[in-house]
Amino acid sequence: MGDRERRGRDPASMTRGCDVRPAFTGDDERLALLESEGALFVATARVHDLAAPVPGCPGWKLRELVAHLGLVYRWVTRVVRDGRPGPPDRAERCSLEDPDPGDGPALVERAQVAHADLVDALRAAPSDLDCWTVWPAASARSFWIRRQLFETLVHRVDAQNSAAARVADGTDLVPRVAADGVDEMVCGFLHRYAGQLRTDTGVTLALHATDTDGRWWIRLGPDAPTSGRGAVDTGPRDAQVEATAGELLLMLWNRRVSWDLRVRGDRGALEHWQRGAHR
C-alpha cells in the first residue's frame, strides 16, 4: 500500500503554507492534556443529565456524545496498538460501539476505560509508529496524540455546555494549547471539508490569535480550500478575525458565535465557514 493511501488523502494542495509547524506544544504536554481533558469529560458526564441536549452537536444528547467519544477512543486505540494501515471497517466499527448506551453509569464507565486504554496505547507507542492517519503526518504517534487531544477538548467543552446557563466562549482555554488546536484545524482537519466548503467566488479568512500572535489564513473558492500560517493580504470581500486563540478555536469548530469578535472586512466570509465546516 502506498504512503498516500496509508496516511490518508494528501492535502498538500490545500495546506500550501503549513510546511513548518510552530512549537505551541509538544507531545509530552499534549499527552498529559489528553489525560486531564478526558478526566474532565468523564467527571462532567457523571454529574450532568445524560438526556440534556448538546448545543455544539445539533440533535445529540449528552448520552450520544459519551457513546461517540468512547467509540472514537476504542477504534483509535486499535489503529495505534495494531499498527493498522487503515481505519476499522464498518463491521469492526460496529463491534466497537457501546453495547448499551441506555445504561448511563455503565456508559460513562466504559468511556473512561476506553480513554485510559487510549492514553496507555499512545504512551507506549514507539516514536516511529507506523499506522494510518486521517491526513498525512510526519509522525503517526504525534498525529494521534494531537488529534485525540483536540477531539477530547472540544467534546469536553460540549459536555460542559450541555447543562450550562452560559455557553463557553473559549476565553478560559490555555492560549498556547488553543493555538495548537487552531493550527490543527487550519493545517489539517480543514481537508475533511474539501467537498462541501466551496464558494462561487474566492474569499479569504485571516485569523489572528491576539494572545499568542499566531496567524493563519484560509482561502475558499469553487475549488478545494487552501490554507496556511502567517499574515496574508485581504480584500473587501474577505474577513480578518482578531480574537484569543480559544475564541478562534471554538469559532472554527462552530462552538461559538462570531458576532462579538473583532472582524474587519465582510462578515459574510465567516458565514461560508459556518455553513460548510464542522457540525
C-alpha positions as CSV (number, residue, x, y, z in Angstrom):
1,M,0.0,0.0,0.0
2,G,1.4,3.4,-1.0
3,D,2.2,6.1,1.6
4,R,-0.6,8.4,0.4
5,E,-3.1,5.6,0.7
6,R,-1.7,4.5,4.1
7,R,-1.6,8.0,5.6
8,G,-4.9,9.4,4.3
9,R,-5.7,11.8,1.5
10,D,-3.0,14.2,0.5
11,P,-4.0,17.7,1.5
12,A,-0.9,19.3,0.0
13,S,-2.9,21.4,-2.4
14,M,-5.0,22.7,0.5
15,T,-2.2,23.5,3.0
16,R,0.3,25.3,1.0
17,G,1.6,27.4,3.9
18,C,1.7,24.7,6.5
19,D,5.1,23.1,5.9
20,V,6.7,24.0,9.3
21,R,4.6,23.5,12.4
22,P,5.1,26.2,15.1
23,A,6.0,24.8,18.6
24,F,2.9,25.7,20.5
25,T,3.0,22.5,22.5
26,G,4.9,19.2,22.4
27,D,3.9,15.5,22.5
28,D,4.5,15.1,26.3
29,E,2.4,18.1,27.1
30,R,-0.3,17.1,24.7
31,L,-0.4,13.6,26.1
32,A,-0.8,14.9,29.7
33,L,-3.5,17.3,28.5
34,L,-5.3,14.4,26.7
35,E,-5.3,12.6,30.0
36,S,-6.6,15.5,32.0
37,E,-9.2,16.6,29.4
38,G,-10.5,13.1,29.3
39,A,-10.8,13.0,33.1
40,L,-12.8,16.3,32.9
41,F,-15.1,14.9,30.2
42,V,-15.9,11.9,32.3
43,A,-16.4,13.9,35.5
44,T,-18.8,16.2,33.6
45,A,-20.7,13.3,32.2
46,R,-21.1,11.8,35.6
47,V,-22.8,14.9,37.1
48,H,-24.8,16.2,34.1
49,D,-28.1,14.9,32.8
50,L,-27.3,12.4,30.0
51,A,-30.6,13.4,28.4
52,A,-29.5,17.1,28.1
53,P,-29.1,18.4,24.6
54,V,-25.6,19.3,23.4
55,P,-25.6,22.8,21.9
56,G,-22.5,22.2,19.8
57,C,-23.8,18.9,18.3
58,P,-27.3,19.6,17.0
59,G,-29.7,16.7,17.6
60,W,-27.4,15.0,20.1
61,K,-28.0,14.4,23.8
62,L,-25.1,14.1,26.2
63,R,-25.6,10.3,26.2
64,E,-24.8,10.2,22.5
65,L,-21.8,12.3,22.9
66,V,-20.4,10.0,25.5
67,A,-21.0,7.0,23.3
68,H,-19.4,8.7,20.4
69,L,-16.2,9.6,22.2
70,G,-16.0,6.1,23.7
71,L,-16.2,4.6,20.2
72,V,-13.5,7.0,18.8
73,Y,-11.2,6.1,21.7
74,R,-11.6,2.4,21.0
75,W,-11.0,2.5,17.3
76,V,-8.0,4.8,17.6
77,T,-6.6,2.5,20.2
78,R,-6.9,-0.4,17.8
79,V,-5.3,1.5,15.0
80,V,-2.3,2.5,17.2
81,R,-1.8,-0.8,19.0
82,D,-2.1,-2.9,15.9
83,G,-0.2,-0.5,13.6
84,R,-3.2,-0.6,11.3
85,P,-2.6,0.6,7.7
86,G,-6.2,1.8,7.6
87,P,-9.2,2.5,9.8
88,P,-11.5,-0.2,11.1
89,D,-14.1,-1.2,8.5
90,R,-17.9,-0.8,9.0
91,A,-18.3,-4.2,10.7
92,E,-15.4,-3.7,13.1
93,R,-16.6,-0.2,13.9
94,C,-20.0,-1.6,14.8
95,S,-18.3,-4.1,17.2
96,L,-16.5,-1.1,18.9
97,E,-19.7,0.8,19.6
98,D,-21.0,0.9,23.2
99,P,-23.2,-2.2,23.8
100,D,-25.8,-0.4,26.0
101,P,-25.9,3.4,25.8
102,G,-29.1,3.4,27.8
103,D,-27.3,2.3,30.9
104,G,-25.9,5.8,31.9
105,P,-23.5,5.0,34.7
106,A,-22.0,2.0,32.8
107,L,-21.8,4.0,29.6
108,V,-19.7,6.6,31.3
109,E,-17.6,4.0,33.0
110,R,-16.9,2.3,29.6
111,A,-15.9,5.6,28.1
112,Q,-13.5,6.2,31.0
113,V,-11.9,2.8,30.4
114,A,-11.7,3.5,26.7
115,H,-9.9,6.8,27.4
116,A,-7.4,5.2,29.7
117,D,-6.7,2.5,27.2
118,L,-6.1,5.1,24.5
119,V,-3.7,7.1,26.7
120,D,-1.8,3.9,27.6
121,A,-1.6,2.9,23.9
122,L,-0.2,6.3,22.9
123,R,2.2,6.5,25.8
124,A,3.6,3.0,24.9
125,A,3.7,3.7,21.1
126,P,7.2,3.9,19.6
127,S,8.3,7.3,18.2
128,D,8.4,5.6,14.7
129,L,4.9,4.2,15.0
130,D,3.7,3.2,11.5
131,C,-0.1,3.3,11.2
132,W,-2.9,5.0,9.3
133,T,-3.6,8.7,10.0
134,V,-6.5,10.8,8.8
135,W,-4.2,13.1,6.8
136,P,-0.5,12.8,6.1
137,A,1.8,13.3,9.1
138,A,5.5,13.1,9.7
139,S,4.9,11.1,12.9
140,A,1.8,8.9,13.4
141,R,2.3,8.9,17.2
142,S,2.4,12.7,17.3
143,F,-0.6,12.9,14.9
144,W,-2.8,10.7,17.1
145,I,-1.8,12.4,20.4
146,R,-2.7,15.8,18.9
147,R,-5.8,14.6,17.1
148,Q,-7.2,12.9,20.2
149,L,-6.3,15.9,22.5
150,F,-8.5,18.2,20.5
151,E,-11.2,15.7,19.9
152,T,-11.4,15.4,23.6
153,L,-11.0,19.1,24.5
154,V,-13.8,20.2,22.1
155,H,-16.1,17.5,23.3
156,R,-15.3,18.3,26.9
157,V,-16.5,21.9,26.2
158,D,-19.6,20.3,24.5
159,A,-20.3,18.2,27.6
160,Q,-19.9,21.2,30.0
161,N,-22.2,23.3,27.7
162,S,-24.9,20.6,27.8
163,A,-26.1,21.9,31.2
164,A,-24.6,25.4,31.4
165,A,-26.5,28.6,31.8
166,R,-23.8,30.3,29.8
167,V,-22.1,28.6,26.8
168,A,-18.3,28.6,26.9
169,D,-16.8,31.2,24.6
170,G,-13.2,29.9,24.6
171,T,-11.6,32.6,26.7
172,D,-10.8,30.2,29.5
173,L,-8.7,27.9,27.3
174,V,-4.9,28.0,27.7
175,P,-3.6,30.2,24.9
176,R,-0.8,28.1,23.5
177,V,-2.9,24.9,23.7
178,A,-5.8,26.6,21.9
179,A,-3.4,28.0,19.3
180,D,-2.2,24.4,18.7
181,G,-5.8,23.5,18.1
182,V,-6.4,26.3,15.7
183,D,-3.2,25.2,13.8
184,E,-4.5,21.6,13.6
185,M,-7.8,22.8,12.2
186,V,-6.3,25.2,9.6
187,C,-3.5,22.9,8.5
188,G,-5.1,19.5,8.9
189,F,-8.7,19.0,9.8
190,L,-9.8,21.5,7.2
191,H,-9.2,19.0,4.4
192,R,-12.1,16.9,5.6
193,Y,-14.5,19.7,4.4
194,A,-12.9,19.9,1.0
195,G,-16.0,18.7,-0.8
196,Q,-18.5,20.9,1.0
197,L,-16.6,24.1,1.9
198,R,-16.9,25.8,-1.5
199,T,-17.9,29.3,-2.6
200,D,-18.7,30.6,-6.1
201,T,-16.1,33.4,-5.8
202,G,-13.0,33.4,-3.8
203,V,-12.9,34.7,-0.2
204,T,-10.1,34.6,2.5
205,L,-10.4,34.3,6.2
206,A,-7.4,35.8,8.0
207,L,-7.1,34.7,11.7
208,H,-5.0,36.4,14.4
209,A,-4.7,35.0,17.9
210,T,-4.1,38.1,19.9
211,D,-2.8,36.2,23.0
212,T,-0.2,34.2,21.1
213,D,0.3,36.3,18.0
214,G,-0.4,33.2,15.9
215,R,-1.7,34.0,12.4
216,W,-3.3,31.8,9.8
217,W,-5.3,32.1,6.6
218,I,-8.0,30.0,4.8
219,R,-8.9,30.7,1.2
220,L,-12.3,29.5,0.0
221,G,-13.5,29.3,-3.6
222,P,-15.0,27.0,-6.2
223,D,-12.2,24.5,-5.7
224,A,-10.9,22.8,-2.6
225,P,-9.8,25.2,0.2
226,T,-6.2,26.2,0.7
227,S,-4.7,27.4,3.9
228,G,-1.5,28.3,5.7
229,R,0.3,30.1,8.5
230,G,1.3,33.7,8.7
231,A,-0.2,37.0,7.7
232,V,-1.9,37.4,4.3
233,D,-3.3,40.4,2.3
234,T,-7.0,40.6,2.3
235,G,-9.6,42.4,0.1
236,P,-13.0,44.0,0.7
237,R,-14.9,40.6,0.4
238,D,-12.5,38.9,2.9
239,A,-12.7,38.8,6.7
240,Q,-9.9,39.3,9.2
241,V,-10.8,37.9,12.7
242,E,-8.9,39.0,15.8
243,A,-9.6,37.1,19.0
244,T,-8.0,35.0,21.6
245,A,-6.8,31.6,20.5
246,G,-9.5,29.9,22.5
247,E,-12.2,32.0,20.8
248,L,-10.8,31.2,17.4
249,L,-10.7,27.5,18.2
250,L,-14.3,27.3,19.2
251,M,-15.4,29.6,16.3
252,L,-13.7,27.3,13.8
253,W,-15.4,24.3,15.4
254,N,-18.7,26.2,15.2
255,R,-19.0,26.0,19.0
256,R,-19.4,29.7,19.5
257,V,-20.9,32.7,17.6
258,S,-18.6,35.2,15.9
259,W,-20.7,38.3,16.1
260,D,-19.0,39.6,19.3
261,L,-15.4,39.0,17.9
262,R,-13.4,41.8,16.2
263,V,-14.0,41.2,12.5
264,R,-12.6,43.5,9.8
265,G,-14.0,43.2,6.3
266,D,-17.0,41.2,5.2
267,R,-18.6,39.1,7.8
268,G,-20.3,37.2,5.0
269,A,-17.0,35.3,4.5
270,L,-17.4,33.8,8.0
271,E,-20.9,32.6,7.1
272,H,-19.4,30.4,4.4
273,W,-17.3,28.7,7.0
274,Q,-20.1,28.3,9.4
275,R,-22.3,26.7,6.8
276,G,-19.7,24.4,5.3
277,A,-17.5,23.4,8.2
278,H,-17.8,21.2,11.2
279,R,-21.1,20.3,12.8
